[in-house]
Amino acid sequence: MRKLLTLLVAIAIVAGAYTVTFGLPPSIAAMIPPGTGGDSAAGNGGAVPPAGGGARGPRGGSRATTVVTTPLEIQPYVNTLNAIGTASALRSVNVVANTAGTVTETNLTANRDVEAGEVLVRFDVRAQVLNLEIAQANLEQAQEIVARYERLRAGGASTVTDVTMSEALVKRRLAEAAVGLAQVALDDRIIRAPIAGKLGLSRVEIGDVITANSVIASIDQASALIVEFELPERAIGLLADAKTVLASTSTFAGRVFEGDIVSFDSRIDSVTRSVTVKARIENPDGVLWPGMTFAVRLNQESAPLPALPSTAITWSRAGAGVWIDADGAAKRVPVTILYRRNDTVWIDAEIAEGTMVVTEGAQKLRDGARISTPGGAGERRGRRGGAAGESAALGGPPARNAGSGDQTGPRPAANVSK
């Protein structure tokens, strides 16, 4: 018997707490005829709750549910992709020796600017100079033979046949080619800068014997840098519209360099599932060096979208939604979440800009329930109604507003200490 009584008391407490917090359910409230007196009128302040089921005061008088609201804002969502890239010079070459030889002269001071065609290294050219002289002598001899044959044929001599004349012309052409080859061999003994730029560090010294295809030095034309980085597969759509990137390096903390995307790969890497992108960063002052590591940011701004705090989102079987203040009454509007960042969500919903959206207290709401904000008129009216209902239930005079000057009630005796 004791267990049954305990169970009944617990059910009564839960039912009372539910009624005080949420009001009577519409189905039960409809069964109570208006103006019903007795204990029901005393307990409910003589009023039947509206169908919306607003919250009730502690002893009667319906009041609005207090919530926190914020105006709906319209702002774009900035989609940011971060990557790490490595910079290379706009043009970079390795100066290579075309032939073997002994170094007799160098002009390889590191980190200096060189012009295209400037002499960097000279090899021993004595043998090549002699070969050129021999080729030139053979050419002169061949030219003299051809000239003599032409004079004889012009004088009517029959000893110079067409075959003899043709052989002389061929020998002259071969001599001319030999001179050209000797000149090329001589030129290969002098190594020149192929492009203008900054000269890198070289270990070549005078007296070194250099083999063919050996690297002499490097030259970087760093008036602009090319930063190569990888973006995930989901960035393909972003690359079609994005043109600008922002890059920063730890060498210059707090400084951001702007660059333009110049190219990207036509396929996704099957291993990394990423695409290679190249961006150009101008470097007129030469403060950036090839080989630097850059943190690259790629931003894309969407069209303006409704944005609100993530605490405003509520979930039900129908999906995500928000509660809005519709002239003092709660109304739930379904939404679709598009983006989320930190405590803000961007949604797709038919809600006007500036509409007050409930961000705290939404778990207590139902469609049509009256709502108010802390310190709002709805809350003050609810408090006055609750005080009036309580006073009426106790048979006392109606409560007065604080500060109204009505002090007809008895005053408590003051405590006096002796």
Secondary structure, DSSP 8 states (H G I E B T S, - for coil): -HHHHHHHHHHHHHHHHHHHHH---HHHHTTS-TT--HHHHHHHTT----TT---B-SSS-B--EE-EEEE-EEE--EEEEEEEEEEEEEEEEEEE-SS-EEEEEE---TT-EE-TT-EEEEE--HHHHHHHHHHHHHHHHHHHHHHHHHHHHHTT-SSS-HHHHHHHHHHHHHHHHHHHHHHHHHHTTEEE-SS-EEE------TT-EE-TT-EEEEEEEEEEEEEEEEEEGGGHHHHHH--EEEEE-GGGTT--EEEEEEEE-SS--TTT-EEEEEEEEE-TT--S-TT-EEEEEEEEE---EEEEEGGG-EEETTEEEEEEEETTEEEEEE-EEEEEETTEEEEE----TT-EEEEESGGG--TT-BEE-TTSHHHHHHHHHHHHHHHHHTT------TTS----S---------
